[in-house]
Amino acid sequence: MLTEDTAKMNEKYVTSARGKTHYWIKRNETNPSTDCVVFSHGLTADHTLFDQQIDFWSTAYTIITWDMPLHGKSRPYENFTLGHAAAELKVILAAEKIEKCILIGQSAGGYVSQVFIREYPKMVSAFIGIGTTPLGAKNYKKSDLFWLKHFSTIARWYPYRWYCRAAAKVATHTEAARQNFYQALVKLGKAAMLKATKQVYSDFLRIQTDTEFSCPVLLVIGEHDTTGLVRAYNQQWAERSGFPLVEITEAAHNANFDNSEDFNQVVKDFLGRRLTLA
């Protein structure tokens, strides 16, 4: 079923040997040459994570949301890597004749965004990470990498409805955000959840080096984000890189949905300031 916000957009898909990747686009009709903002959701979520951004951002930008491979309608999908996901995104942009974009990635969506920046740096005007962390396994404690490596093995032992409720509660602060993530998990199903977590984390662990950014970067984290050590790793990332780190009040891991008003304004202010100088 389409959400009310997704129904405002044009649904399309691209095809590779690995599978179909579905995306939704809303062009800015008043200025067709305007910048494009691409929103990439996190692990086991789907494109509806950004429903709260559609009306706000489409007034000034062309916007794209998508179900990343292994998620939502972009299944089945074989031979997943973060690099392959980034390649699918490039095909989407080529199909829409978009040469440059702003990437906004939540959690694992930030990983795909970082790989895209590695592979196609000249196509990216700015990167905004929401509760995401840097690529490069060397940035993490071995104990944290151990839990990522074995996450799907552990998760398979829990009753799935219980898992969905628990995961949605941890990742969100408001009831609306909780219901959004819960429904995405239920639609995904246990087998697909286990496949997505195993393959995304496996490829994340494979990458050893940092991403080099030639574009402006903003790190965003929810005030109540208690997902793993995301908060600590964001603080370290900001200190090491000098990237600004902004906390969104009344929000958890899915901060853009929990408090969309503050999130939208923070990012709007950042883009207006930094892109003018870039």
Number of C-alpha atoms within 10 A of each C-alpha: 5 8 9 10 14 19 11 14 17 12 15 13 17 15 13 12 8 15 18 21 27 23 21 19 22 20 21 18 13 10 12 11 12 16 19 27 24 23 25 30 27 25 21 26 29 27 23 24 23 22 18 19 20 22 13 15 17 18 14 17 24 23 24 26 27 27 25 31 29 27 28 22 19 20 18 14 17 12 10 18 18 25 18 18 19 23 18 24 23 18 17 21 18 11 11 11 9 17 13 18 22 22 27 22 23 30 22 26 24 27 26 29 28 27 20 24 23 17 14 14 17 13 18 21 22 24 25 22 26 31 30 23 25 21 21 15 17 14 15 15 9 11 9 12 17 11 14 19 19 14 15 18 13 12 15 14 9 11 10 17 14 10 18 20 17 13 17 24 18 17 24 28 24 17 11 12 24 22 15 20 25 24 17 20 26 17 17 21 14 19 10 18 22 18 15 21 21 18 18 20 21 18 14 21 18 12 15 12 12 14 16 10 15 15 17 19 23 21 21 25 28 26 17 20 23 16 14 11 12 18 22 12 17 22 16 15 18 17 12 9 10 11 15 15 18 17 21 24 16 16 25 27 29 32 30 26 26 26 20 19 14 17 24 17 12 16 17 13 10 18 21 10 11 15 12 8 8 11
